[in-house]
Structures are given as structure tokens and as C-alpha cells.
Amino acid sequence: MRLLLLSDSGEFSFTRNFVGNDKTPPYAILSYTWGADTNEVTFENLTKGTSKDKPSYKKIRFYREQAKKDGLQYF
């Protein structure tokens, strides 16, 4: 399992892949409604930095802010 990590700059990045007996940090689980495939941000978009132009990127920003309000770095 990978999580998104909120940085001090307000941007986010992926954590390492937590597997097996790895200790997973506290994180937010947020509900998500999927839209059209062409509008949704994919893992590839996030890793290549091509996600900010997609309409659904605003959902990720919202989740980042909610996690921050809840005192969590990971979501």
C-alpha cells in the first residue's frame, strides 16, 4: 500500500510501498467518486507530474487539505 504524503510546501508525494509487517503511519481514508477515465488522475499521472491539468486533481487537493485539518500527514 502506498500513501500520499503531505509536505510542508503543500505539495504531496508517494510514500514507499508498505507491505507485510511494515508499520503503517496514521492516515486518512477519504471517499472518492470516480468520473470519466479521461478526467481522472492516475498513478502514472501523479508519478510523472502530469496530473494538475486533469479536472479531478481538485479532489486530491481537497483531500490533502482535509488530512491537514485532521492533523494527518498521510492520505
MDTraj code that builds the backbone (N, CA, C; nanometers):
import mdtraj as md
import numpy as np

residues = "MET ARG LEU LEU LEU LEU SER ASP SER GLY GLU PHE SER PHE THR ARG ASN PHE VAL GLY ASN ASP LYS THR PRO PRO TYR ALA ILE LEU SER TYR THR TRP GLY ALA ASP THR ASN GLU VAL THR PHE GLU ASN LEU THR LYS GLY THR SER LYS ASP LYS PRO SER TYR LYS LYS ILE ARG PHE TYR ARG GLU GLN ALA LYS LYS ASP GLY LEU GLN TYR PHE".split()
xyz = np.array([
    [0.0843, -0.1165, 0.0000],
    [0.0000, 0.0000, 0.0000],
    [0.0895, 0.1236, 0.0000],
    [0.0549, 0.2165, -0.0842],
    [0.1242, 0.3452, -0.0873],
    [0.0289, 0.4529, -0.0410],
    [0.0845, 0.5520, 0.0242],
    [0.0059, 0.6653, 0.0710],
    [0.0600, 0.7923, 0.0083],
    [-0.0219, 0.8953, 0.0080],
    [0.0258, 1.0264, -0.0320],
    [0.0732, 1.0975, 0.0932],
    [0.1876, 1.1612, 0.0842],
    [0.2489, 1.2326, 0.1957],
    [0.2391, 1.3818, 0.1705],
    [0.1812, 1.4535, 0.2647],
    [0.1707, 1.5980, 0.2565],
    [0.3014, 1.6604, 0.3020],
    [0.3604, 1.7459, 0.2193],
    [0.4867, 1.8108, 0.2556],
    [0.4596, 1.9477, 0.3171],
    [0.5620, 2.0058, 0.3761],
    [0.5489, 2.1395, 0.4352],
    [0.5154, 2.2448, 0.3305],
    [0.5544, 2.2204, 0.2061],
    [0.5285, 2.3168, 0.0991],
    [0.3848, 2.3089, 0.0475],
    [0.3098, 2.2077, 0.0946],
    [0.1724, 2.1919, 0.0480],
    [0.1596, 2.0956, -0.0674],
    [0.2698, 2.0511, -0.1217],
    [0.2679, 1.9521, -0.2285],
    [0.2637, 1.8126, -0.1656],
    [0.2496, 1.7116, -0.2481],
    [0.2495, 1.5768, -0.1936],
    [0.3313, 1.4841, -0.2803],
    [0.3697, 1.3728, -0.2201],
    [0.4451, 1.2696, -0.2909],
    [0.4012, 1.1347, -0.2372],
    [0.4406, 1.0295, -0.3049],
    [0.4079, 0.8949, -0.2601],
    [0.5067, 0.8474, -0.1555],
    [0.4558, 0.7719, -0.0596],
    [0.5427, 0.7047, 0.0362],
    [0.5972, 0.5791, -0.0292],
    [0.6867, 0.5137, 0.0404],
    [0.7319, 0.3828, -0.0070],
    [0.6139, 0.2875, 0.0026],
    [0.6248, 0.1724, -0.0538],
    [0.5191, 0.0729, -0.0511],
    [0.5230, -0.0018, 0.0823],
    [0.4179, 0.0103, 0.1621],
    [0.4096, -0.0613, 0.2890],
    [0.3595, -0.2028, 0.2616],
    [0.4350, -0.3028, 0.3039],
    [0.3962, -0.4420, 0.2822],
    [0.4196, -0.5235, 0.4087],
    [0.3500, -0.6353, 0.4173],
    [0.3728, -0.7300, 0.5261],
    [0.3609, -0.6691, 0.6638],
    [0.4669, -0.6815, 0.7428],
    [0.4676, -0.6348, 0.8809],
    [0.5163, -0.4909, 0.8966],
    [0.5302, -0.4180, 0.7860],
    [0.5708, -0.2772, 0.7949],
    [0.4722, -0.1999, 0.8814],
    [0.5241, -0.1096, 0.9621],
    [0.4371, -0.0245, 1.0435],
    [0.3847, 0.0893, 0.9565],
    [0.2544, 0.0928, 0.9382],
    [0.1905, 0.1957, 0.8574],
    [0.1555, 0.3141, 0.9478],
    [0.1921, 0.4367, 0.9079],
    [0.1604, 0.5541, 0.9909],
    [0.0100, 0.5837, 0.9873],
    [-0.0399, 0.6621, 1.0827],
    [-0.1812, 0.7026, 1.0775],
    [-0.2080, 0.7773, 0.9465],
    [-0.3224, 0.7488, 0.8845],
    [-0.3551, 0.8138, 0.7579],
    [-0.5049, 0.8299, 0.7436],
    [-0.5451, 0.9221, 0.6592],
    [-0.6863, 0.9483, 0.6325],
    [-0.7339, 0.8595, 0.5189],
    [-0.8516, 0.8035, 0.5357],
    [-0.9197, 0.7319, 0.4280],
    [-1.0350, 0.8209, 0.3866],
    [-1.0339, 0.8653, 0.2641],
    [-1.1348, 0.9588, 0.2180],
    [-1.2123, 0.8995, 0.1017],
    [-1.3416, 0.9182, 0.1031],
    [-1.4287, 0.8629, -0.0005],
    [-1.4023, 0.9329, -0.1335],
    [-1.4182, 0.8590, -0.2398],
    [-1.3866, 0.9114, -0.3719],
    [-1.4906, 0.8647, -0.4724],
    [-1.5398, 0.9543, -0.5541],
    [-1.6319, 0.9192, -0.6621],
    [-1.5561, 0.9315, -0.7937],
    [-1.5580, 0.8248, -0.8706],
    [-1.4852, 0.8233, -0.9973],
    [-1.5662, 0.8876, -1.1079],
    [-1.4988, 0.9628, -1.1925],
    [-1.5608, 1.0247, -1.3084],
    [-1.5145, 0.9548, -1.4354],
    [-1.5245, 1.0231, -1.5456],
    [-1.4805, 0.9685, -1.6741],
    [-1.3307, 0.9406, -1.6699],
    [-1.2879, 0.8318, -1.7324],
    [-1.1469, 0.7924, -1.7310],
    [-1.0538, 0.9038, -1.7764],
    [-1.0959, 0.9825, -1.8720],
    [-1.0095, 1.0889, -1.9245],
    [-0.9929, 1.2045, -1.8255],
    [-1.0822, 1.2147, -1.7284],
    [-1.0769, 1.3233, -1.6303],
    [-1.0066, 1.2847, -1.5013],
    [-0.9920, 1.1553, -1.4771],
    [-0.9375, 1.1081, -1.3502],
    [-0.7850, 1.1072, -1.3493],
    [-0.7287, 1.1361, -1.2333],
    [-0.5843, 1.1326, -1.2136],
    [-0.5431, 0.9877, -1.1895],
    [-0.4421, 0.9431, -1.2612],
    [-0.3928, 0.8068, -1.2447],
    [-0.2610, 0.8081, -1.1665],
    [-0.2205, 0.6907, -1.1221],
    [-0.0911, 0.6758, -1.0555],
    [0.0190, 0.7269, -1.1474],
    [0.0109, 0.6913, -1.2736],
    [0.1110, 0.7356, -1.3712],
    [0.1135, 0.8879, -1.3820],
    [-0.0040, 0.9513, -1.3861],
    [-0.0095, 1.0982, -1.3905],
    [0.0615, 1.1596, -1.2711],
    [0.0362, 1.1037, -1.1524],
    [0.0982, 1.1570, -1.0315],
    [0.2489, 1.1389, -1.0319],
    [0.2953, 1.0219, -1.0737],
    [0.4398, 0.9970, -1.0712],
    [0.5135, 1.0762, -1.1783],
    [0.4456, 1.1083, -1.2881],
    [0.5094, 1.1849, -1.3954],
    [0.4861, 1.3356, -1.3826],
    [0.4046, 1.3750, -1.2839],
    [0.3777, 1.5173, -1.2658],
    [0.2843, 1.5756, -1.3698],
    [0.2000, 1.4916, -1.4287],
    [0.1088, 1.5387, -1.5330],
    [-0.0363, 1.5413, -1.4860],
    [-0.0571, 1.5454, -1.3555],
    [-0.1930, 1.5336, -1.3024],
    [-0.2633, 1.6676, -1.2799],
    [-0.1901, 1.7741, -1.2666],
    [-0.2502, 1.9014, -1.2270],
    [-0.3461, 1.9582, -1.3308],
    [-0.3369, 1.9144, -1.4558],
    [-0.4249, 1.9639, -1.5605],
    [-0.5574, 1.8880, -1.5681],
    [-0.5674, 1.7770, -1.4957],
    [-0.6891, 1.6962, -1.5015],
    [-0.7950, 1.7539, -1.4076],
    [-0.9219, 1.7511, -1.4498],
    [-1.0294, 1.8065, -1.3659],
    [-1.0369, 1.7450, -1.2262],
    [-1.0075, 1.6179, -1.2121],
    [-1.0214, 1.5529, -1.0813],
    [-0.9068, 1.5851, -0.9852],
    [-0.8060, 1.6582, -1.0300],
    [-0.6956, 1.6947, -0.9408],
    [-0.7457, 1.7788, -0.8232],
    [-0.8543, 1.8529, -0.8438],
    [-0.9092, 1.9347, -0.7348],
    [-0.9568, 1.8459, -0.6196],
    [-1.0001, 1.7229, -0.6479],
    [-1.0394, 1.6305, -0.5414],
    [-0.9188, 1.5966, -0.4541],
    [-0.8054, 1.5749, -0.5168],
    [-0.6844, 1.5395, -0.4429],
    [-0.6406, 1.6566, -0.3557],
    [-0.6485, 1.7763, -0.4091],
    [-0.6163, 1.8951, -0.3281],
    [-0.7103, 1.9067, -0.2084],
    [-0.8394, 1.8799, -0.2301],
    [-0.9354, 1.8839, -0.1204],
    [-0.8990, 1.7809, -0.0137],
    [-0.8648, 1.6596, -0.0548],
    [-0.8288, 1.5547, 0.0406],
    [-0.7025, 1.5912, 0.1177],
    [-0.6088, 1.6535, 0.0498],
    [-0.4866, 1.6988, 0.1155],
    [-0.5211, 1.7982, 0.2262],
    [-0.6073, 1.8929, 0.1966],
    [-0.6449, 1.9935, 0.2949],
    [-0.7232, 1.9311, 0.4110],
    [-0.8083, 1.8350, 0.3821],
    [-0.8836, 1.7699, 0.4890],
    [-0.7902, 1.6910, 0.5803],
    [-0.6960, 1.6194, 0.5227],
    [-0.5985, 1.5446, 0.6038],
    [-0.5197, 1.6418, 0.6911],
    [-0.4802, 1.7545, 0.6351],
    [-0.4041, 1.8555, 0.7099],
    [-0.4880, 1.9084, 0.8271],
    [-0.6159, 1.9381, 0.8037],
    [-0.7059, 1.9856, 0.9093],
    [-0.7198, 1.8809, 1.0200],
    [-0.7157, 1.7542, 0.9823],
    [-0.7298, 1.6453, 1.0790],
    [-0.5977, 1.6105, 1.1470],
    [-0.4923, 1.6865, 1.1163],
    [-0.3629, 1.6648, 1.1797],
    [-0.2868, 1.5450, 1.1260],
    [-0.3177, 1.5048, 1.0037],
    [-0.2518, 1.3897, 0.9424],
    [-0.1622, 1.4327, 0.8276],
    [-0.0498, 1.3657, 0.8125],
    [0.0402, 1.3923, 0.7002],
    [0.0082, 1.3022, 0.5813],
    [-0.0538, 1.1908, 0.6078],
    [-0.0726, 1.0895, 0.5045],
    [-0.2200, 1.0736, 0.4698],
    [-0.2448, 1.0531, 0.3424],
    [-0.3812, 1.0264, 0.2976],
    [-0.3777, 0.9406, 0.1739],
])
top = md.Topology()
chain = top.add_chain()
for i, resn in enumerate(residues, 1):
    res = top.add_residue(resn, chain, resSeq=i)
    for name in ("N", "CA", "C"):
        top.add_atom(name, md.element.get_by_symbol(name[0]), res)
traj = md.Trajectory(xyz[None], top)
